Amino acid sequence: MELTVQTAKPYRILLERGLLAHTGEKCAELFPCGSRAMVISDSNVFPLYGEQVMDSLKQAGFLTTSCVFPAGEQSKLLSTVESFYRGLAEEGFTRSDFIVALGGGVTGDMAGFAAATFLRGIDFVQIPTTLLAQVDSSVGGKTGVDLPFGKNLVGAFHQPRLVLIDPDTLSTLPDTYFADGMGEVIKYGCICRKELFDSLLERDVKEHLEDVIFQCVDCKREVVEEDTLDKGRRMILNFGHTLGHALEKLHGFSGLSHGEAVGIGMVLIARAGERAGLTAAGTSGKIVALLKKYGLPVASDWSMEEIAEATALDKKSAGKDLRLILLREIGDAFIYTMPHKNLISFLKP
């Protein structure tokens, strides 16, 4: 399966089992033989796939090196990216060379940010190995790191040159990581693919996994092409994220995964939309049923006041207003602007 994202510099998304072994030949279609390639990965993923990817790149004629960091959201820091810069500088990387991001969303975000900022921008290739990264974060060019007071507050838009999705990498994922990715899959069903949402309820996702990944990526492609810099319609991709990011912050970016937090955020915002008469009655119940089917939480112990307070630095704010993503119904999302001061009353039952 293949898609092309028509941004300022178009790039291909390839979806195929066994694709990891062909990394070198796919990169050779874009970069000249003899270019340097740095594989950036984490301590969980590199032992599984790093050698295979590096061997493929070497066989294609690339001068290959690697940089491995401790796995986990806690590593998503400027200091980690600085270690990437050091490696790139020591290896003599130039603008004709490229980075390969091998791993999940944390790896892709940080490796992409390093690519966006080293020498004011070099190319990079995304090889997502988690469900969350395959269906969402590897496409669209959002890169960045966390700060102590908020998630993804420092970053840049920098589109990859190529995205290689190999569903075989999901076979090594622990169940919790697969469930984490399902939070984003369900989001796509909520915002723009009702038929995907219904199919997830009726069938087990693993029965049609490649089609599910393709549908999510195709939805994101459509939205990114329309709004590359996230100033308009692309914001619908953040359904559940305003409250989800707040919950991640309240948990200190540990103990509650991104997909779990987004799932809870979707439930809370859908219920608020129903109470306000903006969302069709029963919508939140359908979301709850689907999240439970795939082992995701649907509630939080934090108060609405605490959650609202933790949204203070949300990137979808505009002055004193907050742009929330709501659903009219499953498959139909829209942007709803309200004063930030009204958020608590909007969320409270």
N, C-alpha and C positions, 0 to 999 in steps of 0.2 A: 504494500500500500504506500502511496506517496501523495503528499500535499506540497504546494508551494505557497509561501507567505509573501504577499506582494507589498512589502514595505519599500522604503527608499532604495535599499539593496536587497532584492528578493533572495529568499533562501528556501531550501528544500527540507521537508520533514520526511524521513524514511522510516517505515514501520514494518519490521520483518523479523521473524524468529531466526536466530543464528547470525544476526547482523554484526555483532561485536567482532567476530573473526574477520570481517571485511572492512574494519575501520580504516586501515591504511589505504586501501584502494579507493575508498570513497573520498578520503581527504586528498588523495593524489589528483582527483578531478578538480580540486580548488587551489592547491598550493604546490609550488615547484619542488621537485626533488632536491634534497639538500637543505630544505628549510628546517628550522628548529621547532620541536613540539614539546611542550611541557604538559604532562598528565597530572592534573591536580585532583586528588581524591582523599577520602578519609580512611581512618584506621580500620573500619569495618569492611569497606568496599574494595580497597586496593588489594588486600590479600586474595580476594575472590576473582577479580577480573583485571587487575592492573598489569600483570605479566602478559596476558593474552593481548590486551590492547597495545601495550608497548611493543611487543614482538611484531604485531601487524603493522604498526607505524614504521618500525625499523626495516621490515621487509619491503616497504614501499619507498624506502630511501630517505626517510626523515631522521634527523639527529634528535634523539629522544631522551628526555630526562623526566623526573617526577618530583612531586612535592606532596607529602602526605601529612595531614593534620589530625588531631584527636577528634573522633566522631562525636556529633551532638550539637544541638543548638547553642550550647554554652561556648562553642568555639567560633560562633558567627560574629567576630569582632574585628575591628580595624587592626589590632595587633596581629591577628592571623593573616590578614591580607598583606600586612607589612612583611611577613615571612615569605609570602609568594613573591613580592617585589624583590626581596633580597636574592632569591633563587634565580629569578629572571635576569637580574642585573649580573649576577656572577656567571651565568651561562652565556652572557652576551646577546640576549634576545634583541631583535630589531623589529621594525614594523612589518617586515616580510615574514615573520615567524608567527606561531599561533599557540594558543592554549587549548587543551582538551579537558573539559569538565566531566569527570567520571564519577557519578554518584547521585545522591538525592538532591532535594531542594537547597539545603544549606551549601553543599558543594557548588551547585550551579550558580547560586546567587553570588557567592564569594569569588569564584573563579571568573565569573562574568564581570564582576566589579573590578577585579584586578586587570582584566583585559580592557575594560573601558577606560581605565585611568593610567596604566603603565604606558609611558611614552605618548600620553594623551590618546591612546587607543590602539590596540592590536586586535587581530581576529581571534575568535574562539569557536570551538565546536562543542555542542552539548550532547553527552551520552547519558541520559537519565536512567538510573537503575532501580528506582522505586516507583510505585504506582502514582504517588502524588506528583513526582517530578515528570513522569511520562505524560500524564493527562493535563498538567497545568504549568508548573514553574519553568520547564525547559523551553517553553515557547513564549514569545512576546517581548523579550529583551529587558525585562525588569531585573536589575541586579542590585546588590546592596548588603549591608550588615546591620546588626542591631546596636542600639545604644542602651545604657542602663534604664533610661526613661521611656523606651519605646522600641517597637519592632520595625526593622527596615527603614529607619529614619535617615540613614545615609546611603545613597546609592546613585545610580545613573541608568538611563535607558541606553542599552547597547545590544543590538540584535545579534544573535549568533550567525555564523556563515552556514551552518549545517546542524541538523538535529537527527541523531541516530537512535531510534527506539527499538530495543530488542526485548520483546516480552519474556524471553527465556530467563532474563535476570530476575524476574519476579518469583521464580520457583525457589530461590534461596531466601526470600523475605520471611521473617517471622510473622505470624498471624497479626500481631499488633501493628506492624508496619503496613501490612496490606490493608487492614481496617482503617488506618490513618489516611491512606490514599483514597479510600472510599468516601471520606468526608468531602473531598473535592469532586469526585465523580458525581455524587448526589447533588452537589451544588449545580453542576452543569445541567442535570435533569430539571432542577428547580427553575433556572433562569432562562433556558432557551431550548430545551429538548424534552418536551413532555413524554414523547414516545420512549426516550431513554429512561426516564423516571419510571414509567409503567413497566418497562421490560425488567428493570432491576427488582421491582416488586414481584413480578410473575416468575422470573427465572433466577438461577444463581449466576452471579456475574462471571464466574470462571467458565461457564458454559459458552460464553460469547465474548471473551475478554478482549480479543483484538478489535472486534467491532466497537466495543465500549470505548476503548482507548481512542480509536479513530474518531468516533463521534464527539468526544470531549475536545480533542485537538482541533477538529474541524470547526466546532463552535468558537473556540478561542481564536482560531485563524480569522474567522469572519469579523469578530469584534476588534481584534488588533488592527486589521487592515483599515477598518473604519476610523479608529481612534488610537493611533500609535502611542501618543504621549499621555494617555489616561486623563484627558480633560473633559470627556463627555461620556459617550455610551460605554466605553471600556470599563467604567466604574461598576457596571452591573456584575463584573467578574468578582467583585468584592462582597457579594451577598453573604452575610454571616460573618464577614471578616472584621467589621468595626468592633463588634462585641467579642468576637473570637480573639482578636489581637489583645483586647483589654484583659480577657481571661488569661491568656498566655503571660502577659505582664504581671498580673496578680499572682500567678504561680511561679514567678521568677524564671520563666522560660524553661522549666523542668517539671516533670511529673504529669503534665497535660500536653499531649501532642498537638500539632497544628490542626490536623484533621478533626481531632476530638473537639478542640476549641471552636472551630468553625461550625461543626455540627450543632453544638449547644447554641452558638450565636444565631444560626438559622432558625432554630426553634423559638428562641426568645423574640427575635425581630418579627417572625411570622405571627406569633401570638399578639404582639403589640399592634401589628397591622390589622389583624382581625378585630381587635377591640376598637380600633379607630375607624373601622368601616372601610379600610383601604385594601384589605386582602380578603379574598373569598373565605367564608366560614368553612372550617374543616381542613384548611390548608396545612396548618401546623400539625394536626393529627396525622396527616399522610406523611409528613416529613419525619415525625417521631417514629412511626411504624417502620419506615425504611432504614432509619439510623439504627434502630434496635435490631433489625434483621441482620445487619452487618456488624453488630457488636460495638456500636459507638454510643457514648453517653448522651443523654438528652436534657440534663439539668446540672445546675451548679449550686454549690453551697454559699457562694458569694452573694451579697445583697445587691439589689439593683442600684442602690446609691454608690456602692463600691465599684461596680462595673462601669457605671456612667462616668464616675470620676476618672477612671483609668483610660477613658477615651480622649482625654484632654489634648493629646498630640496626634490625634488621628489625621492621616494624610488627606482624607476626604473632606476636611474642614475648609471653609472659605470665610475668612474673617471670623465673625461670631456665629456663623451658621455651620451646620453639619449636614452633609449630604448622605442620607441613609439609602440603602438599597432594599426595596420592598418588592413583594410579589403581588400582582393582581390576582393571579392564580398560578398553579404549577405550570412552568414553561413560559411565563410572562413576567419579566422583571422591569422595574422602573426606578428612577432616581427621585427621592423625596427629600426636599430641603426643609430644615426646621432650625430654629435657634437652638444652639447647644444647651442653653439653660433649661430648655423644655424637655431634654432627653429623659430625665428621671421620671417625670410625670407620664411621658409617653410609654415608658417601659413598665411602669408599675401596674399591677392588676387593679 
